Amino acid sequence: MTLSHARRNQLIIAGVSSVLLAILWVIGDLPRSMHYALPFVIFALWIPAVLAHKQRDGGVRWNTLFGVLGIAVVIVVIRAVWLMGRS
């Protein structure tokens, strides 16, 4: 996969995910902490798409950062959905 294909895929994923999270943020009956966390999650989705050239280089530090960001995004989204399901 070339850099342009990787960047395009990441931009599509970040765009769709941002729209879905924004809808969740507006419609969801979430606690105040989740209302503060979701903007940071939406921002974190765009970091790998913007820095796709760093992923292509294969540096351990950058890949670790992107992996940690991905795990943090998944944790916050699962927590938000769980809180909505509990209500």
MDAnalysis code that builds the backbone (N, CA, C; Angstrom):
import MDAnalysis as mda
import numpy as np

u = mda.Universe.empty(261, n_residues=87, atom_resindex=np.repeat(np.arange(87), 3), trajectory=True)
u.add_TopologyAttr("name", ["N", "CA", "C"] * 87)
u.add_TopologyAttr("resid", np.arange(1, 88))
u.add_TopologyAttr("resname", ["MET", "THR", "LEU", "SER", "HIS", "ALA", "ARG", "ARG", "ASN", "GLN", "LEU", "ILE", "ILE", "ALA", "GLY", "VAL", "SER", "SER", "VAL", "LEU", "LEU", "ALA", "ILE", "LEU", "TRP", "VAL", "ILE", "GLY", "ASP", "LEU", "PRO", "ARG", "SER", "MET", "HIS", "TYR", "ALA", "LEU", "PRO", "PHE", "VAL", "ILE", "PHE", "ALA", "LEU", "TRP", "ILE", "PRO", "ALA", "VAL", "LEU", "ALA", "HIS", "LYS", "GLN", "ARG", "ASP", "GLY", "GLY", "VAL", "ARG", "TRP", "ASN", "THR", "LEU", "PHE", "GLY", "VAL", "LEU", "GLY", "ILE", "ALA", "VAL", "VAL", "ILE", "VAL", "VAL", "ILE", "ARG", "ALA", "VAL", "TRP", "LEU", "MET", "GLY", "ARG", "SER"])
u.atoms.positions = np.array([
    [0.850, -1.165, 0.000],
    [0.000, 0.000, 0.000],
    [0.901, 1.235, 0.000],
    [0.643, 2.118, -0.905],
    [1.455, 3.324, -1.000],
    [1.008, 4.344, 0.048],
    [1.816, 5.385, 0.185],
    [1.527, 6.423, 1.173],
    [0.208, 7.118, 0.869],
    [-0.061, 7.383, -0.392],
    [-1.310, 8.060, -0.742],
    [-2.533, 7.195, -0.434],
    [-2.421, 5.883, -0.656],
    [-3.529, 4.988, -0.328],
    [-3.733, 4.907, 1.186],
    [-2.639, 4.819, 1.927],
    [-2.734, 4.762, 3.387],
    [-3.338, 6.048, 3.932],
    [-2.888, 7.179, 3.432],
    [-3.417, 8.461, 3.899],
    [-4.898, 8.594, 3.544],
    [-5.273, 8.189, 2.337],
    [-6.673, 8.261, 1.927],
    [-7.549, 7.398, 2.826],
    [-7.107, 6.185, 3.108],
    [-7.870, 5.296, 3.975],
    [-7.992, 5.864, 5.383],
    [-6.913, 6.419, 5.899],
    [-6.951, 6.991, 7.242],
    [-7.832, 8.234, 7.295],
    [-7.828, 9.033, 6.254],
    [-8.701, 10.202, 6.213],
    [-10.167, 9.798, 6.151],
    [-10.474, 8.757, 5.391],
    [-11.852, 8.266, 5.322],
    [-12.297, 7.743, 6.684],
    [-11.456, 6.944, 7.310],
    [-11.790, 6.394, 8.629],
    [-11.940, 7.508, 9.656],
    [-11.024, 8.471, 9.656],
    [-11.100, 9.580, 10.612],
    [-12.340, 10.431, 10.368],
    [-12.676, 10.661, 9.117],
    [-13.851, 11.475, 8.794],
    [-15.143, 10.810, 9.222],
    [-15.318, 9.554, 8.873],
    [-16.536, 8.823, 9.235],
    [-16.635, 8.688, 10.756],
    [-15.535, 8.342, 11.393],
    [-15.536, 8.187, 12.847],
    [-15.822, 9.503, 13.553],
    [-15.284, 10.593, 13.036],
    [-15.532, 11.901, 13.642],
    [-17.003, 12.280, 13.556],
    [-17.622, 12.012, 12.417],
    [-19.051, 12.305, 12.268],
    [-19.874, 11.458, 13.238],
    [-19.567, 10.165, 13.327],
    [-20.311, 9.292, 14.229],
    [-20.115, 9.694, 15.686],
    [-18.893, 10.055, 16.071],
    [-18.647, 10.488, 17.444],
    [-19.309, 11.826, 17.738],
    [-19.348, 12.717, 16.761],
    [-20.037, 13.996, 16.961],
    [-21.532, 13.768, 17.173],
    [-22.108, 12.841, 16.427],
    [-23.523, 12.504, 16.625],
    [-23.731, 11.906, 18.013],
    [-22.841, 11.006, 18.413],
    [-22.912, 10.418, 19.750],
    [-22.796, 11.489, 20.821],
    [-21.935, 12.459, 20.594],
    [-21.693, 13.535, 21.545],
    [-22.936, 14.415, 21.690],
    [-23.607, 14.693, 20.587],
    [-24.774, 15.571, 20.614],
    [-26.012, 14.833, 21.123],
    [-26.245, 13.629, 20.639],
    [-27.472, 12.897, 20.949],
    [-27.362, 12.139, 22.263],
    [-26.182, 11.621, 22.563],
    [-26.021, 10.750, 23.714],
    [-26.228, 11.463, 25.038],
    [-26.827, 10.752, 25.968],
    [-27.014, 11.254, 27.325],
    [-25.812, 10.788, 28.141],
    [-24.717, 11.520, 28.004],
    [-23.450, 11.121, 28.611],
    [-23.129, 11.982, 29.821],
    [-22.342, 11.442, 30.755],
    [-21.892, 12.273, 31.871],
    [-20.963, 13.389, 31.385],
    [-20.760, 14.350, 32.237],
    [-19.945, 15.517, 31.891],
    [-18.518, 15.129, 31.476],
    [-17.954, 14.115, 32.106],
    [-16.582, 13.712, 31.773],
    [-16.464, 13.238, 30.329],
    [-17.504, 12.548, 29.832],
    [-17.481, 12.094, 28.449],
    [-17.638, 13.259, 27.480],
    [-18.365, 14.289, 27.878],
    [-18.495, 15.467, 27.014],
    [-17.153, 16.175, 26.868],
    [-16.291, 16.052, 27.876],
    [-14.949, 16.633, 27.776],
    [-13.984, 15.700, 27.051],
    [-14.213, 14.401, 27.129],
    [-13.293, 13.434, 26.533],
    [-13.489, 13.276, 25.031],
    [-14.720, 13.363, 24.551],
    [-14.977, 13.097, 23.140],
    [-14.293, 14.079, 22.177],
    [-14.174, 15.372, 22.479],
    [-13.417, 16.231, 21.546],
    [-11.954, 15.810, 21.406],
    [-11.344, 15.360, 22.501],
    [-9.960, 14.893, 22.420],
    [-9.855, 13.605, 21.620],
    [-10.861, 12.760, 21.718],
    [-10.883, 11.523, 20.938],
    [-11.015, 11.847, 19.456],
    [-11.893, 12.776, 19.128],
    [-12.056, 13.171, 17.722],
    [-10.756, 13.755, 17.189],
    [-10.090, 14.571, 17.983],
    [-8.795, 15.128, 17.577],
    [-7.752, 14.021, 17.407],
    [-7.748, 13.049, 18.317],
    [-6.769, 11.956, 18.252],
    [-6.964, 11.089, 17.014],
    [-8.173, 11.036, 16.480],
    [-8.411, 10.255, 15.262],
    [-7.694, 10.848, 14.054],
    [-7.499, 12.155, 14.053],
    [-6.903, 12.826, 12.902],
    [-5.376, 12.826, 12.941],
    [-4.772, 12.558, 14.076],
    [-3.304, 12.594, 14.188],
    [-2.642, 11.567, 13.263],
    [-3.043, 10.283, 13.268],
    [-2.402, 9.334, 12.336],
    [-2.617, 9.693, 10.871],
    [-3.772, 10.263, 10.539],
    [-4.026, 10.626, 9.144],
    [-3.118, 11.761, 8.695],
    [-2.887, 12.708, 9.588],
    [-2.022, 13.839, 9.253],
    [-0.560, 13.412, 9.209],
    [-0.185, 12.497, 10.078],
    [1.210, 12.060, 10.163],
    [1.434, 10.695, 9.513],
    [0.774, 10.431, 8.408],
    [0.905, 9.138, 7.719],
    [2.330, 8.899, 7.243],
    [3.047, 9.955, 6.898],
    [4.429, 9.782, 6.441],
    [5.324, 9.269, 7.564],
    [4.999, 9.581, 8.809],
    [5.778, 9.061, 9.942],
    [5.518, 7.573, 10.135],
    [4.294, 7.131, 9.879],
    [3.995, 5.712, 9.968],
    [4.739, 4.938, 8.897],
    [4.852, 5.531, 7.735],
    [5.524, 4.870, 6.614],
    [7.001, 4.661, 6.911],
    [7.604, 5.596, 7.663],
    [9.018, 5.469, 8.022],
    [9.263, 4.272, 8.927],
    [8.261, 3.889, 9.707],
    [8.370, 2.690, 10.534],
    [9.109, 2.884, 11.830],
    [9.190, 4.124, 12.330],
    [9.861, 4.372, 13.599],
    [9.079, 3.769, 14.763],
    [9.798, 3.179, 15.695],
    [9.159, 2.522, 16.829],
    [8.411, 3.535, 17.694],
    [8.983, 4.703, 17.890],
    [8.328, 5.719, 18.722],
    [6.998, 6.166, 18.122],
    [7.004, 6.441, 16.826],
    [5.776, 6.896, 16.176],
    [4.718, 5.812, 16.172],
    [5.105, 4.585, 15.879],
    [4.135, 3.494, 15.864],
    [3.586, 3.221, 17.263],
    [4.420, 3.381, 18.284],
    [3.953, 3.242, 19.658],
    [2.947, 4.335, 19.992],
    [3.250, 5.578, 19.587],
    [2.323, 6.685, 19.824],
    [0.988, 6.437, 19.140],
    [1.006, 6.010, 17.892],
    [-0.232, 5.753, 17.168],
    [-0.997, 4.581, 17.781],
    [-0.282, 3.579, 18.250],
    [-0.939, 2.448, 18.910],
    [-1.609, 2.854, 20.208],
    [-0.930, 3.665, 21.008],
    [-1.505, 4.145, 22.270],
    [-2.712, 5.037, 22.000],
    [-2.620, 5.897, 20.991],
    [-3.770, 6.726, 20.619],
    [-4.955, 5.869, 20.205],
    [-4.709, 4.845, 19.430],
    [-5.775, 3.948, 19.003],
    [-6.435, 3.232, 20.166],
    [-5.629, 2.765, 21.111],
    [-6.168, 2.093, 22.293],
    [-6.993, 3.070, 23.128],
    [-6.501, 4.300, 23.288],
    [-7.234, 5.312, 24.062],
    [-8.572, 5.642, 23.404],
    [-8.582, 5.765, 22.095],
    [-9.830, 6.047, 21.373],
    [-10.824, 4.910, 21.578],
    [-10.376, 3.695, 21.438],
    [-11.269, 2.545, 21.600],
    [-11.819, 2.483, 23.026],
    [-10.985, 2.735, 24.022],
    [-11.424, 2.690, 25.419],
    [-12.497, 3.741, 25.687],
    [-12.281, 4.965, 25.222],
    [-13.251, 6.036, 25.477],
    [-14.565, 5.762, 24.749],
    [-14.499, 5.286, 23.525],
    [-15.730, 5.000, 22.772],
    [-16.502, 3.853, 23.425],
    [-15.822, 2.810, 23.836],
    [-16.496, 1.703, 24.506],
    [-17.122, 2.167, 25.812],
    [-16.418, 2.993, 26.559],
    [-16.960, 3.530, 27.827],
    [-18.203, 4.387, 27.558],
    [-18.161, 5.220, 26.531],
    [-19.311, 6.071, 26.220],
    [-20.515, 5.233, 25.818],
    [-20.308, 4.230, 25.000],
    [-21.411, 3.371, 24.568],
    [-21.948, 2.572, 25.759],
    [-21.069, 2.106, 26.618],
    [-21.490, 1.374, 27.799],
    [-22.324, 2.259, 28.719],
    [-21.898, 3.502, 28.918],
    [-22.664, 4.426, 29.753],
    [-24.035, 4.727, 29.169],
    [-24.122, 4.839, 27.858],
    [-25.417, 5.074, 27.216],
    [-26.322, 3.850, 27.345],
    [-25.753, 2.680, 27.237],
    [-26.534, 1.454, 27.352],
    [-27.038, 1.206, 28.762],
    [-26.322, 1.718, 29.726],
    [-26.702, 1.552, 31.122],
    [-27.883, 2.428, 31.498],
    [-28.059, 3.535, 30.799],
    [-29.122, 4.486, 31.155],
    [-30.494, 3.958, 30.886],
])
